[in-house]
């Protein structure tokens, strides 16, 4: 088949949620011609991120990213979403960048282009053969965003589209602090009234948000919302947020979460503080540096203590728990912690409530699907003005696979435990 007219590049769907796969297709190329598919995104911090793959058009002059093999670039092989998950800062960018959505009310715009030949750089100096713009959304049409400032609690509540009422989720990020809305917006896009909670300011080491009743109050704000099914509210935490999640599930007398999801968490807890902060001050001499001068924190949490007063008594947990961990977590000994809490729950007779997902060569920051992999990024330590670069761990391809697989299983777990009437343990 002879090609007629200029090459045409299309992305389907061109507008989608960030966890939806797309198909990138190029037609009207000369058969057997080497080309480079390139993606470019400018973050809200004005940094540029890119990815690219090398392809050869077939006998029809077509390249399908979902079906064809990339033989080079930032990813190789048959990778439909490689143009997103293998994104990295363009050469010359600032060190230690992390790509995060700041304003969920606008899409993440990604420009996808095709270039002649197998190109490895200097994309801005060349004219593409064809381009297409795609919109990636965290917030589905009809999702409502409500700022929460009541009873001392600060957060953002996302209500799904439709009549409701809906199951609810309290969503907590980690020790980087601030108010991060993008995961809660995405969870609302999947049918959960989700509140992103601001609870930690790294510039204040004794942040008021770490008071136990702050989280109970936040949980009850969700539970009591007229669009929420009051007995179907779960908790979702990552890193420091997981420590809070374990603590609430085990010790709170005022709230009863229906289920909990904990990503890269720990049950080690010094009363009066949080495990990571208390261990940081006590065991800071255990911090190591890698060959790039990035800080490795995981040894601060080792060995796992036998002192029960320094742990959350997970034997008291009585709701289904899903633990998601990367085996190459360099920030915290989350796998060792998961082993210890499994033994504690087994001894207490509630191990049947526990589901564990562990991923080889995945790191600490397990995000929603197709997010770039961040092996090391800038981080502001609690109570300090200066930033360091922390090593989170993971290798790009297996970490990205872990993000995609774990998200599907997290959604299945939430569906099983917050929507299903019988509420048995999720079978993943």
NORBEL-V285475 format. One record per residue. N is the residue number from 1. RES is the residue in one letter. PSI is psi in radians with two decimals (* if undefined). Layout:
n res psi
N RES PSI
N RES PSI
This chain:
n res psi
1 X 2.19
2 X 2.56
3 X 2.46
4 X 2.39
5 X 3.09
6 X 2.79
7 X 2.57
8 X 2.26
9 X 2.31
10 X 2.62
11 X 2.16
12 X 2.22
13 X 2.58
14 X -0.36
15 X 2.13
16 X 2.89
17 X 2.72
18 X -0.38
19 X 0.17
20 X 2.38
21 X 2.64
22 X 2.98
23 X 2.20
24 X 2.17
25 X 2.34
26 X 2.25
27 X 2.98
28 X 0.49
29 X 2.74
30 X 2.43
31 X 2.46
32 X 0.39
33 X 2.36
34 X 2.33
35 X 2.83
36 X 2.19
37 X 2.29
38 X 2.37
39 X 2.53
40 X 2.31
41 X 2.34
42 X 2.10
43 X 2.95
44 X -0.24
45 X 0.08
46 X 0.36
47 X 2.58
48 X 2.38
49 X 2.52
50 X 2.81
51 X 2.77
52 X 2.68
53 X 2.59
54 X 2.25
55 X 2.88
56 X 2.23
57 X 2.63
58 X -3.01
59 X -0.30
60 X -0.01
61 X 0.55
62 X 2.53
63 X 2.18
64 X 1.99
65 X -0.57
66 X -0.43
67 X -0.37
68 X 2.82
69 X 2.35
70 X 2.26
71 X 0.15
72 X 3.03
73 X -2.66
74 X -0.12
75 X 2.76
76 X 2.81
77 X -2.96
78 X 1.76
79 X 1.68
80 X -0.60
81 X 0.29
82 X -0.51
83 X -0.19
84 X -0.95
85 X -0.37
86 X 0.20
87 X 2.53
88 X 2.81
89 X 2.49
90 X 2.68
91 X 2.41
92 X 0.02
93 X 2.92
94 X 2.69
95 X 2.58
96 X 0.54
97 X 2.63
98 X 2.27
99 X 2.04
100 X 2.47
101 X 2.17
102 X -0.73
103 X 1.80
104 X -0.10
105 X -0.14
106 X 2.69
107 X 2.85
108 X 2.07
109 X 2.24
110 X 2.17
111 X 2.17
112 X 2.25
113 X 2.79
114 X 2.34
115 X 2.62
116 X 2.35
117 X 3.01
118 X 1.71
119 X 2.44
120 X 0.08
121 X 3.14
122 X 0.61
123 X -0.57
124 X -0.35
125 X -0.07
126 X 2.65
127 X 2.22
128 X 2.74
129 X -0.59
130 X 2.73
131 X 2.80
132 X 2.56
133 X 2.32
134 X 2.51
135 X 2.24
136 X 2.12
137 X 2.48
138 X -0.42
139 X 2.03
140 X 2.76
141 X 2.37
142 X -0.23
143 X 2.34
144 X 2.41
145 X 2.14
146 X 2.10
147 X 2.33
148 X 2.10
149 X 1.43
150 X 2.57
151 X 0.56
152 X -0.04
153 X 2.40
154 X 2.28
155 X -3.01
156 X 2.19
157 X 2.30
158 X 2.16
159 X 2.21
160 X 2.82
161 X 2.47
162 X 3.07
163 X -0.45
164 X -2.95
165 X 2.89
166 X 2.74
167 X 2.72
168 X 2.76
169 X 2.37
170 X 2.08
171 X 2.14
172 X 2.24
173 X -2.86
174 X -2.66
175 X -0.01
176 X -0.33
177 X -3.06
178 X -3.07
179 X 1.91
180 X 2.12
181 X -0.23
182 X -0.63
183 X -0.68
184 X -0.69
185 X -0.71
186 X -0.68
187 X -0.66
188 X -0.58
189 X -0.30
190 X 0.23
191 X 0.27
192 X 2.23
193 X 1.86
194 X 2.30
195 X 2.05
196 X 2.15
197 X 2.27
198 X 2.10
199 X -0.06
200 X 2.24
201 X 1.94
202 X -0.29
203 X -0.22
204 X 1.85
205 X -0.47
206 X 1.02
207 X 2.30
208 X -0.46
209 X -0.29
210 X 0.04
211 X 2.40
212 X -0.75
213 X -0.29
214 X -0.76
215 X -0.66
216 X -0.72
217 X -0.76
218 X -0.77
219 X -0.76
220 X -0.46
221 X -0.73
222 X -0.89
223 X -0.66
224 X -0.01
225 X 2.40
226 X -0.34
227 X 0.16
228 X 2.41
229 X 1.97
230 X -0.49
231 X 0.30
232 X 1.08
233 X 2.21
234 X 3.10
235 X 2.42
236 X 2.07
237 X 2.60
238 X 2.35
239 X -2.06
240 X -0.63
241 X -0.52
242 X -0.64
243 X -0.77
244 X -0.70
245 X -0.85
246 X -0.75
247 X -0.81
248 X -0.77
249 X -0.58
250 X -0.66
251 X -0.29
252 X 2.32
253 X -0.19
254 X -0.42
255 X 2.67
256 X 1.60
257 X 2.48
258 X -0.60
259 X 2.90
260 X 2.50
261 X 2.19
262 X 2.02
263 X 2.19
264 X 0.89
265 X -3.11
266 X 2.70
267 X 0.09
268 X 2.22
269 X 2.08
270 X 2.09
271 X 2.42
272 X -0.10
273 X -2.72
274 X 2.77
275 X -0.79
276 X -0.73
277 X -0.74
278 X -0.70
279 X -0.59
280 X -0.75
281 X -0.59
282 X -0.62
283 X 0.47
284 X -0.36
285 X -0.21
286 X -0.04
287 X 2.30
288 X 2.84
289 X 2.44
290 X -3.03
291 X -0.31
292 X 0.15
293 X 0.49
294 X 2.47
295 X 2.33
296 X 2.07
297 X -0.24
298 X -0.55
299 X -0.33
300 X -0.43
301 X 0.09
302 X 2.64
303 X 2.77
304 X 2.21
305 X 2.59
306 X -0.10
307 X 1.88
308 X -0.43
309 X -0.21
310 X 0.18
311 X 2.72
312 X 2.34
313 X 1.42
314 X -0.20
315 X -0.31
316 X -0.11
317 X 2.33
318 X 0.50
319 X 2.76
320 X 2.40
321 X 2.32
322 X 2.10
323 X 2.26
324 X 2.10
325 X 2.60
326 X 2.28
327 X -0.39
328 X 0.45
329 X 2.01
330 X -0.04
331 X -0.62
332 X 2.60
333 X 1.14
334 X -0.59
335 X -0.76
336 X -0.68
337 X -0.72
338 X -0.66
339 X -0.77
340 X -0.77
341 X -0.49
342 X -0.76
343 X -0.69
344 X -0.75
345 X -0.61
346 X -0.77
347 X -0.54
348 X -0.11
349 X 0.31
350 X 0.38
351 X -0.41
352 X -0.30
353 X -0.12
354 X 2.27
355 X 2.25
356 X 2.34
357 X 2.18
358 X 2.37
359 X 2.08
360 X 2.48
361 X 0.35
362 X 2.63
363 X -2.71
364 X -0.71
365 X 1.40
366 X 1.85
367 X 3.11
368 X 2.82
369 X 2.61
370 X 0.09
371 X 2.50
372 X 2.72
373 X 2.26
374 X 1.76
375 X -0.62
376 X 2.31
377 X 2.88
378 X 2.57
379 X 2.38
380 X 2.05
381 X 2.59
382 X 2.28
383 X 0.09
384 X 2.60
385 X -0.60
386 X 2.67
387 X 2.71
388 X 3.00
389 X 2.07
390 X 2.47
391 X 2.03
392 X -0.51
393 X 3.12
394 X 2.72
395 X 2.44
396 X -0.97
397 X -0.94
398 X -0.58
399 X -0.73
400 X -0.69
401 X -0.67
402 X -0.69
403 X -0.73
404 X -0.81
405 X -0.78
406 X -0.62
407 X -0.75
408 X -0.72
409 X -0.54
410 X -0.81
411 X -0.66
412 X -0.71
413 X -0.78
414 X -0.72
415 X -0.79
416 X -0.71
417 X -0.32
418 X -0.39
419 X -0.66
420 X 2.47
421 X -0.56
422 X -0.49
423 X 0.81
424 X 3.07
425 X 2.39
426 X 2.41
427 X 1.90
428 X *
